[in-house]
Amino acid sequence: MTDTLLDIQDLQVHFHTEIGTVEALDGISMDIGHNEVLGVIGESGCGKSVTALSIMGLLQSPPAEIVAGKIEYDGQNLLNLPRKEMDHIRGNDLSMIYQDPMTSLNPVLTIGHQLMEPLLAHTDCSKVEGRSRAVEMLDACGLADPDRLMNQYPNELSGGMRQRVVIAMALVTEPKLLIADEPTTALDVTIQAQIMELLQDLQDRFDMSVLFISHDLGVVSDIADRVAVMYAGTVAESCSINQLFENPLHPYSRALAESIPTLEKDADRLPTIDGIVPDLHDPPTGCRFASRCPQYIGDVCNKYDPKLTSCGVDHDVACHLYTETSKATPPWQTPAPTVSDDIDKSPDDA
Ligand code: SF4
């Protein structure tokens, strides 16, 4: 385990819209160590990208409002930084790769111009040095003939090449933390595998931390050391990637793990999770997964908000199944724990 580089505590983000307030993040907490890859997984609408944009300071306000919480990077709360300092950190230490490489690149500027821009804006290197570093980074990202590529435009490249250019752009200032928001979603499976291999190689080479966002647990398992499972603006479970596969505790995590296709499973009959993510304009009280949970244990789930609680070494879960009394034995191996009829008691007292 590495020491902490980024620490998010109780982050709450709301969006004020014409039809009401969307409670997009409901007090999430997660951290990333130096040289660690944290996978963030969950369905669309669970708050993964909002988390990424909050870290980068790129949420548009209004409509977004950071209601509470803190994002500590290297000991300083990014939410309190003046804009100039945040711009400096964003250009040098934090970088982000977006889902769609075509919309991340400016179609009327050459690849070279776009790669050198962050270097010239955020470092004191000259144009000559900037060009040399840009060419080196294109080469490191596996792009052939990088000198020629510097003078080409995005429309002249294939999808896989564009995503490699986007990765080169994100890494050209050698950030300490790279946020990759579903970087392979828009690519076909073969290119996806190549990009994943490239990201792993670059993470090792540059000793950087990565926050890797995906809705695909299979993809995350290829790269992540630890994982945070998000559901409806909350963190449902946080643990090592091995723990998630060998011993997933939250009913949502188990359902995600079971839905991964394997050679042994009948691809036509993969388990699914009934229902949809709740409308965050009017989120339910208590557990946000309750309406879909196959292990729902009664009113306690609807009445109390389950807090992220330690259930082992580096293994935290937000679920009422894991009270002090039921923690010792995984509940899916035993009958569901009995919850007191007295639901006015705190769930931790149950
Ligand atoms: Fe299911 Fe209740 Fe746990 Fe929510 S708190 S995941 S509803 S058992």
Boltz pocket constraint, residues with backbone or C-beta under 6 A from the ligand:
constraints:
  - pocket:
      binder: B
      contacts: [[A, 250], [A, 251], [A, 252], [A, 287], [A, 288], [A, 289], [A, 290], [A, 291], [A, 293], [A, 294], [A, 295], [A, 296], [A, 297], [A, 301], [A, 306], [A, 318], [A, 319], [A, 320], [A, 321]]
      max_distance: 6.0
